[in-house]
C-alpha cells in the first residue's frame, strides 16, 4: 500500500504511480494531509508513503522537513514531477476566489494578483477541485492539474498559470524505519540532519570540510529551527551517496552535536 496526499488527481498521486513501478506495489490509499501520510506509515509498518519535499519555485515543503524528524521513518526514493498548474471552474469571467494548496497559491502569485482574486488555502490541489465541483459556485475556481477537469467535471479556464515555466516538485518515498525493504535500485543520494554545538565556533565550517576532504558533492543545504530555543537551528543536508558512508558520518559526528540519518535512497 502506498499512501499519498489526496484526493484522486493530486500531484502526489502522480508521484505515487511512478514509485509504484519501482517497488511493485500499485495499491494507492489517499490521505487528507501530509501529516496523516506520515501517521499511516508509522501505524502500518508495511505501508509506504509519498510526500512532497521541495518545489523549484516555492522551495522546501517545511511540514515534510519537520515531520521527517518527528516520525520514525526513512527515505527510500526520490522523484521529480513536472507541475503544470491550470485554473479549473465554470466561467473565468465570474471568478472571484481561487482555492489551492498554499504552495500552489505561492507558485501562481503573480497570476492571482493580476486578476485581483481572493485566495483560500486547502490541504491539496485535488481537494480544491473537489470542493469547487461540489459547491457548483461560478465564483470559485481551483488551481490544480488538468486531469482534475475530467475527474471532477470542471472546465479548463486557463493553463500554465504558474509564475515560472520550470515548475517541478520533488517527492520522497518513505517507509517505517523498521521496514526491511530491499530493491535492486542502488542508492544515489543520502539525507541527514546535523545539529551543531553552538559553543564551538567554526563547527559548520568543519562539517563542510568533511565533505570536501572526502570529495562528496552536496546537493542541498537548508536550515530549520530546532524548536528547542530561538536562534537554534538544525541543518538538512542532501548529498550524492558515498560508498564509505559510515566513515563520513563518523567524521561528521566529531564536529556535530548530533547527526540524524534520514535515508540512503534511489533516484528515479
C-alpha positions as CSV (number, residue, x, y, z in Angstrom):
1,X,0.0,0.0,0.0
2,X,1.3,3.5,-1.0
3,X,-0.2,6.4,1.0
4,X,-0.2,9.9,-0.5
5,X,-2.0,13.2,-0.3
6,X,-5.4,13.0,-2.0
7,X,-8.0,13.1,-3.2
8,X,-7.7,11.5,-6.6
9,X,-6.0,13.7,-9.1
10,X,-3.2,15.2,-6.9
11,X,0.4,15.6,-8.0
12,X,1.2,13.3,-5.1
13,X,-0.8,10.6,-6.8
14,X,1.4,11.1,-10.0
15,X,4.5,10.5,-7.8
16,X,2.9,7.5,-6.1
17,X,2.1,5.9,-9.5
18,X,5.8,6.5,-10.6
19,X,7.1,4.9,-7.4
20,X,4.7,2.0,-7.6
21,X,6.6,0.6,-10.6
22,X,9.9,0.7,-8.7
23,X,8.6,-1.1,-5.6
24,X,6.0,-3.4,-7.3
25,X,3.1,-2.1,-5.2
26,X,0.2,-0.5,-7.2
27,X,-2.4,0.0,-4.5
28,X,-2.8,3.6,-3.5
29,X,-4.5,5.0,-0.4
30,X,-5.4,8.7,-0.2
31,X,-4.9,10.7,3.0
32,X,-6.3,14.2,3.7
33,X,-3.0,15.7,4.9
34,X,0.8,15.2,4.7
35,X,0.7,14.6,8.5
36,X,-1.7,11.7,8.0
37,X,0.6,10.2,5.4
38,X,3.4,10.0,8.0
39,X,0.9,8.8,10.6
40,X,-0.2,5.9,8.3
41,X,3.4,4.8,7.7
42,X,4.1,4.9,11.4
43,X,0.9,3.0,12.3
44,X,1.2,0.4,9.5
45,X,4.9,-0.6,9.1
46,X,4.2,-2.4,5.8
47,X,2.9,0.8,4.2
48,X,4.9,3.2,2.0
49,X,4.3,6.9,1.9
50,X,4.8,9.6,-0.7
51,X,5.3,13.2,0.4
52,X,6.4,16.4,-1.3
53,X,9.9,17.6,-0.4
54,X,10.6,20.8,-2.3
55,X,9.5,22.8,-5.3
56,X,11.6,24.7,-7.8
57,X,9.5,27.9,-7.2
58,X,8.2,27.7,-3.7
59,X,11.2,26.0,-2.1
60,X,11.1,23.3,0.6
61,X,7.9,22.0,2.0
62,X,8.5,22.8,5.6
63,X,6.0,20.5,7.1
64,X,7.6,17.5,5.4
65,X,11.0,18.6,6.6
66,X,9.8,18.8,10.2
67,X,7.8,15.5,10.1
68,X,10.8,13.6,8.9
69,X,12.3,14.3,12.3
70,X,9.1,13.7,14.3
71,X,8.2,10.3,12.9
72,X,10.1,7.0,12.8
73,X,10.5,6.9,9.0
74,X,13.3,6.7,6.5
75,X,13.6,7.9,2.9
76,X,13.7,5.2,0.2
77,X,13.5,7.1,-3.0
78,X,13.1,10.4,-4.8
79,X,11.4,11.5,-8.0
80,X,10.8,14.9,-9.7
81,X,7.3,15.6,-11.1
82,X,6.7,18.4,-13.6
83,X,4.0,20.7,-12.4
84,X,1.7,22.5,-14.8
85,X,-1.0,24.4,-12.9
86,X,-4.3,25.0,-14.5
87,X,-7.3,27.1,-13.5
88,X,-10.5,24.9,-13.3
89,X,-14.0,26.1,-12.7
90,X,-17.1,27.2,-14.7
91,X,-16.7,30.7,-16.1
92,X,-13.4,32.7,-15.7
93,X,-15.3,36.0,-16.1
94,X,-17.2,35.3,-12.8
95,X,-14.3,34.0,-10.7
96,X,-13.6,36.0,-7.5
97,X,-11.9,33.3,-5.4
98,X,-9.4,30.6,-6.0
99,X,-8.7,27.5,-3.9
100,X,-5.4,25.6,-3.8
101,X,-2.7,24.2,-1.6
102,X,-0.6,27.1,-0.1
103,X,2.4,26.0,-2.3
104,X,0.3,26.3,-5.5
105,X,-1.1,29.6,-4.4
106,X,2.5,30.9,-3.9
107,X,3.6,29.4,-7.3
108,X,0.8,31.3,-9.1
109,X,1.1,34.5,-7.0
110,X,1.6,36.9,-9.9
111,X,-1.3,35.4,-11.9
112,X,-3.7,35.6,-8.9
113,X,-2.7,39.2,-8.0
114,X,-3.1,40.4,-11.6
115,X,-6.7,39.1,-11.5
116,X,-7.4,40.6,-8.1
117,X,-8.8,37.3,-6.8
118,X,-9.2,36.2,-3.2
119,X,-7.5,33.0,-2.1
120,X,-8.5,30.1,0.1
121,X,-5.8,27.6,1.1
122,X,-6.8,23.9,1.3
123,X,-4.9,20.7,2.0
124,X,-4.3,19.7,-1.6
125,X,-4.9,21.0,-5.1
126,X,-7.1,18.0,-5.9
127,X,-9.2,18.8,-2.9
128,X,-9.6,22.3,-4.2
129,X,-11.1,20.9,-7.5
130,X,-13.3,18.6,-5.5
131,X,-14.7,21.5,-3.4
132,X,-15.3,23.6,-6.5
133,X,-17.1,20.7,-8.1
134,X,-19.3,20.1,-5.0
135,X,-20.1,23.8,-4.4
136,X,-21.1,24.4,-8.0
137,X,-20.4,28.1,-7.4
138,X,-19.2,30.0,-10.5
139,X,-17.3,32.5,-8.4
140,X,-15.0,29.7,-7.3
141,X,-12.1,28.2,-9.2
142,X,-9.3,25.7,-8.3
143,X,-5.6,25.6,-9.2
144,X,-4.6,22.1,-9.9
145,X,-3.6,19.6,-12.6
146,X,-5.5,19.4,-15.9
147,X,-6.6,15.8,-15.3
148,X,-8.9,17.1,-12.5
149,X,-11.2,18.7,-15.1
150,X,-12.4,15.2,-16.2
151,X,-12.3,13.7,-12.7
152,X,-14.5,16.4,-11.2
153,X,-16.5,17.6,-14.2
154,X,-14.9,21.1,-14.4
155,X,-13.9,23.4,-17.3
156,X,-10.3,24.3,-18.0
157,X,-10.4,28.1,-17.7
158,X,-6.6,28.7,-18.2
159,X,-3.4,26.6,-18.4
160,X,0.2,27.0,-17.4
161,X,-0.6,29.7,-14.9
162,X,2.4,29.3,-12.6
163,X,4.7,32.3,-12.4
164,X,7.7,30.4,-13.8
165,X,7.7,27.8,-16.6
166,X,10.2,25.4,-15.0
167,X,7.9,24.2,-12.1
168,X,9.0,20.9,-10.6
169,X,8.2,19.3,-7.3
170,X,10.4,16.7,-5.7
171,X,8.7,13.9,-3.9
172,X,10.1,11.4,-1.3
173,X,9.1,7.8,-1.0
174,X,9.2,6.9,2.8
175,X,8.6,3.9,4.9
176,X,8.7,2.9,8.6
177,X,12.3,2.6,10.0
178,X,11.5,-0.9,11.0
179,X,10.5,-2.0,7.5
180,X,13.1,-4.3,5.8
181,X,12.8,-3.1,2.2
182,X,15.1,-4.4,-0.5
183,X,15.5,-3.2,-4.0
184,X,17.8,-3.7,-7.0
185,X,18.0,0.1,-7.4
186,X,21.2,1.4,-5.9
187,X,21.3,4.4,-3.6
188,X,22.3,7.7,-5.4
189,X,21.6,10.2,-2.6
190,X,21.6,10.5,1.1
191,X,20.0,12.9,3.5
192,X,21.0,13.8,7.1
193,X,20.1,16.4,9.7
194,X,23.0,18.0,11.6
195,X,22.7,19.8,14.9
196,X,25.7,21.9,15.7
197,X,27.3,22.7,19.1
198,X,26.7,26.5,19.2
199,X,29.5,26.8,21.7
200,X,32.0,25.6,19.1
201,X,33.0,28.4,16.7
202,X,33.5,27.3,13.2
203,X,31.7,24.0,13.7
204,X,29.7,24.3,10.4
205,X,32.9,25.2,8.5
206,X,34.4,22.0,9.8
207,X,31.3,20.0,8.9
208,X,31.6,21.2,5.3
209,X,35.3,20.4,5.4
210,X,34.5,16.7,6.0
211,X,32.5,16.6,2.7
212,X,35.4,18.5,0.9
213,X,38.0,16.1,2.3
214,X,36.1,13.1,1.2
215,X,35.2,14.6,-2.2
216,X,31.5,14.3,-1.6
217,X,29.1,16.5,-3.6
218,X,26.4,18.3,-1.7
219,X,23.1,18.8,-3.5
220,X,21.2,20.8,-0.9
221,X,21.7,22.6,2.5
222,X,18.8,24.2,4.4
223,X,18.4,25.4,8.0
224,X,15.3,24.9,10.1
225,X,14.5,25.9,13.6
226,X,15.4,23.2,16.1
227,X,12.3,24.0,18.1
228,X,14.4,24.0,21.3
229,X,15.1,27.7,21.6
230,X,15.1,30.8,19.4
231,X,18.2,31.1,17.4
232,X,18.9,27.4,17.5
233,X,18.9,25.7,14.1
234,X,19.5,22.3,12.6
235,X,20.8,21.8,9.0
236,X,19.2,19.5,6.4
237,X,21.9,18.2,4.1
238,X,21.4,16.2,0.9
239,X,24.5,14.7,-0.8
240,X,25.4,12.3,-3.5
241,X,25.7,8.8,-2.0
242,X,29.2,8.0,-0.7
243,X,30.3,4.3,-0.7
244,X,32.0,4.6,2.7
245,X,29.0,6.5,4.2
246,X,29.7,5.1,7.8
247,X,33.1,6.7,7.8
248,X,31.7,10.0,6.5
249,X,29.1,10.0,9.3
250,X,31.8,9.2,11.9
251,X,33.8,12.2,10.8
252,X,30.8,14.5,10.9
253,X,30.0,13.5,14.4
254,X,33.4,14.8,15.6
255,X,32.2,18.3,14.8
256,X,28.4,18.0,15.3
257,X,26.3,17.7,18.4
258,X,24.0,15.3,16.6
259,X,23.8,13.7,13.2
260,X,20.5,12.1,12.2
261,X,20.3,9.8,9.2
262,X,17.1,10.3,7.1
263,X,18.0,7.7,4.5
264,X,20.1,6.5,1.6
265,X,17.9,6.3,-1.4
266,X,17.4,5.7,-5.1
267,X,16.5,8.4,-7.6
268,X,14.1,7.8,-10.4
